């Protein structure tokens, strides 16, 4: 009986390892093939409907300290950091949505259980102090909504990453800029490296090094099948893409 149980357990472990796949993160939501605006509530809902592992979105801080979701530093010509939230409501996305606050976006995202919310904190153009203030406000917001298990943070600003870790030893924070080795990120007690595909191509040992250090690995923005296959073969943990549908199809082959 014990031998049978052991055999079943070993078989299960074999199959889990054999079929373990890179997880899909929809870059700015699932927008490209659904014809919804990037970083909109609609693109988030589309990513959730597609059951992607995660949906990435970008957050800035307005002049009056409101966290809003938008990729560029301007929202259809309105400079986010130079204006109040109310002033940003002068324009809308093509689908009629106004610029979402991070709170509105997170509230929508935590209605479901499966898709993670990958919160990119954008670097302030005004000052380092504004970036670090956005860190504090972002972490406070996530805790207010009790969304810690649903949200993972990413940032290009290394000091912002260190600030997240200083404020919370458990928060998941991944570095984006690509200028730190896996060993440096491990020493800083970050969760992982989330680098552009060209960074990994120039540093072909970093994925293995990161895995050996028990750091999570994510690669962005992977939109071509040949690149998808390459990083799937390297068993990167997460692949961020504008083409979640294509990546899903590629993974299933």
Secondary structure, 3 states (H helix, E strand, C coil): CHHHHHHHHHHHHHHHHHHCCCEEEECCCCCCCCCCCCCCHHHHHHHHHCCCCEEEEEEEECCCCCEEECCCCEECCEEHHHCCHHHHCCCCCCCCCCCCEHHHHHHHHCCCCCCEEEEEECCCCCCHHHHHHHHHHHHHHHHHCCCCCCEEEEECCHHHHHHHHHHCCCCCEEECCCCCCHHHHHHCCCCEEEEEHHHHHHCCCHHHHHHHCCCEEEEECCCCHHHHHHHHHCCCCEEEECCHHHHHHHHHC
